[in-house]
Amino acid sequence: MDLGASEAISAKYSTRARLFAPPLGSAPADGVRINFDQGLPDPSLFPIDELRRCLDATLAEDGDEALRYFGAGGPEEMQYGHLGLRAELARRLAERDERALDPAGVTLVNGSTDGLALVANAFLGPGDGAVIEALTYPHTRRFIAATGATVRTVPVDDDGMVVDALPQVLDELRAEGCTPKLVATIPTFHAPTGTVLPVHRRRALVDMAVEHDVMVLEDNCYYHFGYDTAPPPTLRSFDEQGVVIQSDSFSKYVAPGLRLAWVAGHPAAVEGVVRARQDFSVSALLARAIERFCRSGDFDRHIELLRARYRHKRDVTTAALREHCEPLVAFREPAGGFYFWLRVADDVDWLHARELAAADGVAVRPGDQFVDGDAGPRFVRLSPIQVPDAEIEPGIALLGRALRAARRDHARS
């Protein structure tokens, strides 16, 4: 490779390209045998046979319609996506949230990260203000920062976002000359903490958004993974003014390689998302196949299977942590979702413990990857969902051994 040419070309990058590299997925490091690091669905449960049938049926029954830019829904499918799947999602969301939704209030996007980035670009720019949770999905923080907006945080406690802190932060943004426009949250089975925002905070958040004239981005991709009881109603279910725009995805529910997700809300909000995009929506073939998957009942049966299997993984992980890691970590058993959020005891050298665990082939996600500053180093996010059942307890045992060894080393130092 000609390094001189590379330098000359990269010197011509725009400010955005220089400052913001594309989002990178995290691959496990070499030598990882038991991977609690990544929040991925269990690949052994991908519905391969059902998807194959739906794809075959789509090609057999829809023919060349499935391979065009758009079908009966007209040219707007090049911006919004296949009308049939949008109508099916609108029906499902209206029934679940008890809030009317038209297909014009749904757009299909290429994975949840695409949807989050599009919402950020639809509503934010230099001079605007956004509020995120102090602990959150790092790509959301990155997408919002990339717009040039000023970003502030509110705390997260054992019940999720501390909503009462929001008005002061919004007022501070205004005092700095910014126009607050967006509040982003993961209210249900939060990543990384697993918390669930209670009903009274959900109502308060939507009411505050109306009062302060801001939009709320509800990242909802774990909503259907409640293992004990059904989660509270979504934020959108409390929204009478169209201030909530909801992001969700088939990545966690079906398979991440589909790269198929959606954004839903008031049609004017969704139009803004569509205006911000620079592609011709998603694969019409995949969208038609997933429409069949949903309408056939296969999707609902698959979610039920996942809930049962993932609940078992949650239970095995809880028992293993209590046996092998307490009292060197503290945690609350998550009521749903993919994640355990562990606080490491003060007398453990966590960096050393992580090195020891990695040497044994066990990977976890450091808490500082979810927060700016120094608030996260004593926390660990652990996801058992993609780990084979038989490997969960041995992996947690190795983590516990690393924690104990690091505690002893710390005591001697």
N, C-alpha and C positions, 0 to 999 in steps of 0.2 A: 504493500500500500504506500502511495506517495504521501508522506506526512506533511510535506509543504502544501500540497493541494488540500489536504484535510483541514489544515489550519486556516487556509485562505477561505475555504467554504464556510467553516464554522464561524469565522469572523463576521460573516454576513447574516448570521441568525438574527431574528427579531429579538426584542427584549424578552418577550414571553418564552421563546424557545431557549434563550440563554438561561433564564432563571428557573424554568419549570420543565424538567425532564418528564417524559411520559410516565404514567403510573406503572410501577413494577409489581408484579406478583411475587410473593416470597416463596422460593423453593427451599426445601430442607437442605441443610448443609451436608457435605459428604460425611458418611459414617452414621447418619441418623437411621436407627432401626425402629424406634417407637416415636411417632411424630404427634405430640400434643400441641404443636406450634400453630398449625394452620386451621382456620375455621372452615373446613370443607365438609360437604355431605359424604356419607359413606359410599364409596364407589361400588361396593358389592351389592348395593340396593338400587342402583340405577335401573329404571324400568326399560331395559333394552328391547325385550320382546314386544312390549306394548308400543313403544315408539316406532319399532320397525313396522308393525301392523299399520300404524297411523300414517307413516310415510308412504308405505305401499298403497294404501287406500287413497291418499291424496293424489299421487301420480296417476293411479288407475281411474279415479272418478273425476278429478279436476283437470287432468291432462295438461295442455300447454298453458291453461289459465294459472296454474301454480308456479309457472316459470317466467311469468311476465313481471314487469315493473308493478302493475296494478291490475285488479280484476273488476268485479261488478261494483266495488266501492268507488271507482273512478280515480282520477289523478291524485286526489288528496291522500290516497294510500301511500304515495311516494313520500309524504311528509309524516302522516299519522300511523301508517302501518295497516295491515290487512283488517278490513272492516269486520269480518266475521269474528276474529279473536277479540277485537276491541268490544264488540257487542256482547260477547260471552263474559268478558271481564267486567263490563259495566253492569250486567245483570247480577253477577256474583257479588260485586262490591256493594251495589244498592241493597241487596238482600242482607248481607252481613252487617253493613253499617247503618241500615235503616235510614238511608239518605239517598234520594233519587240521583241517578247518574246516567247521563246520555253517552253514547259512544264518542261524541265530540269532546267529552271530558276524559278521554283516555288516549294516550299515545304510546306506541311500542318503541322500545329503545334497546340498544345493544348491550345488555347487562346493566346491573344496578349502578355500577360506577358511571356509565354513560348517562343514566338518568340523573344522578346526583350532580354531575358536572353541568348538564344542560340546565337544570333548575338554577344552579348558581349563576350561570351566564345569562339566563333569562331575566334575572331580577337584580343583579349586582354589577357594579362597576366602580371606578374611582369616585370618591366622594360619598359612597354609600357605606352603610354599616351592617354588620351581621353578627349574630350571637350564636355560639356553639357551646356544647357542654365541655367542661374542663377535661373530661375524659371522653374520647369519642373515636370513631372510625377515622384513622389518619387521612385517608384520601378525601373525605368530606372537608376536613380542615384545609387540605392542600388545594382542592378545587375552588373553595371560596376565596382563599388568599390569592389565587392566580387571577381573579377578576380585578384585583386592585382595590377591593373593598377593605375597610378597616374591620378587623375581627376581634371580638371580645368574648370572654367566657363567663359562664355561670357554673357554680359548684354542682357536683353530683354527690348525693348521699345514699343511704340504704334504700331509699324510695325513688331513686332516679334524679332527674333535674330538680334543683331547688328553685322552683318556679317563683317563689316570693322574691328572689334576688333579681329577677329579670327587669322590673321597672327601673331600678336604679341604674342598671347597665345601659338600658335604652336611653335614659336621660343623660348619662355621661357621654354617650355617642353624640347626641344632639349638641351637648355643650362643646364638644370638640369640632363641631361644624359638619358632622356626618348626618346623613339621612338614614335612619334605621329602616331596613326593608325586609330582613329575613332572620328567622330563628330556626335553627336546625336541631333536631332531637331524634333519638332512638328510644321511644317511650316504652316499647314492649320487648322484654328480654334483651336489654341493652348490651351493645358491644362496646367495651369489653366486660362490664361489671355484672351482667345478667339481671340487673334490677328491672322492676316493673313500676311504671309511674301510676300511682293510685288515681281513682276516679276524680277525687276533689282537685288534684293537681292538673289533671287533664282539662277539666272544665275551666279552671283558673287560667291555664295557658291559652286556651282558645279565646277566652274573654279578654285577656291582656292583649292578644294579637289584634283583636277588633278595636280595643280602646286606643292602642298605640299605632294602629294603621300599618301593621307589618304582616308579612306572610309567614307561615309555619311550614317547614319541610319535615314531614313525618316519614322517617326511614322505617319501613314496616316489614322488612324481609324475614323476620323471625316470628311473625305474629301467630302463625298456625302451629307452632311447636310448644304448646302448653302441655306439660306433663301431668299436672295434678288437677287443676281446674282451668276452665276457659279464662283467658286474659280479659281485662276490662275492655269496654268498647274503644275503638280506635279514636284518635283525635278527630278524624273526619266525621265521625258519627255525631260529634258535638258542634259541628261547624254549620251555622246557618247563614254565614256571610261570604263563604267562598274563600276564606283566608288560609285553609289547609291544602297543601299539595302533597300527595302521598306517593312515595316511591316503593316499589315492590318488584320481586324478581322470581323467575322460575329456576334460578341458579341453585338456591338452597332446597327448593321443593322437588325439583326434577333432576337437573344436572347442570353444572356450571358451563360446560362446553357448548350448551345451546346458545349462550350469549343472548338471551331473550328475557326482557323485563318490561316494566311499564311504569308510567307516571300518570296519576289520576287526580282530578280535582275539578274546579269550576272551568268550563270551557275557555274562558278568557285567560286563565292561568296556564292551561295546557297549550293554548295558542302561543303564548309567550315562549314556552319550551320548544315548540315546533319552529318558531321563528329563529331560535338560537342554534338550531342544529344545522349541520353542513353536509348531511348525507341524504340518501334516499331511503330512509327508514331501515327496516330489518328485512331479513329473508322472508319473502312471501311463502316459499315452500315450507319453511319451518313453522311460520305463524299458522298456516292452514293445518299442518299436522298437529300442532299443539291445541288448536281449536278442537279438532277431533278427539284428542286425548282428554280434554276437559269435558266435552259434551257426552262422551261415552260412559263417563263415570269412573274411568281408570285413574284420573287425577285424584279424585276424592278417596278412592280406595288406597292409592299410593300414600297419600298423606296420613291416613290412619295407620298404615304399616310403619311408616317412618316414626310416627309418634310413639308407637309401642316399642320399637327397637331402640330408639334414642332414649326413651325413658329408662330402659334397662341399662344402657351405657351410663346414663347419669347416676343411677343407683349404684352400679359397680364402682364408679369413680368416687362417689361419696364415701362408701364403705372403705375403699382403699386409702383415701386421704386420711380418714379418721384412724385407721390402723397404723399407717406407715409414716404419716407426716405431722400429725398433731403431737405436741403443741407448737411445733416449729413453723406451722402456717395456721392462719385463721381464715375461715371462709363461711359463707352462707350457701347452703345447697340451692342451686338455681331452680326456680319453678318451671323453667322452660328454656328454650334456646340452645345455644351451642357451647356456652362458656362458663367456666369456673373462674372466679377472681380471687386470688390468694394473696393475703398479706403475710410477708415473711417476717419472722420474729427478729427483733433488733439484735439479738446476739448471734445471728447467722450472717456470715460473710456471703451475701447472695451472689456476688460475681464469681467467687470461688466455687460455690455450690453449683452454679450454672455450668462452669467449666467441667466439674466432676461429672455432672449428669450427662453433658455432651460427650465426655470420654466414654461413658457407658452406652452411648447411642440414643439418649433421650433428649428430645428437643421440646422446649416450651417458649412462650412469647414474653419477653421482658415488658413490664408495665410501662416503662418510659417511652415506648413506641406509640403510646396512645395519649400522651400529654406533653405540652411544652414545658420546659423548665425542669425542676428537680423533684416534682411531686410524685413521680412514678417508680423510682428505682427499687422500692421495697415491695413492689407488687408484681404478680405474675398472672398472665392469662393462660389458662389451660383448656384445651378443647379435646374431649375424648371421642368426638362424633365419627371422625374418619378412621379411628384406630380399631383394628379388629378386637372383638370382645375378649378373646383369650389373652391379648397383650396389654390390656388396660391395667390390671392389678400388678403384673410384673413391672410395668413401666413406672407406676406410682411408687412401687417398692424401691426401685433404683433412685427415683427422685428423693425419697425419704432418706436413703443411705447417703446421698450427696449432701443433703441438708445437715444431717448429723455430723458428717465428717467436717463440713465447713464450720459448724459450731465448735467442735473441738479445736480445730486449727485457730479459730478466732480467739478462743479462751487462752490458748498458749501464747498468742502474739502480744 
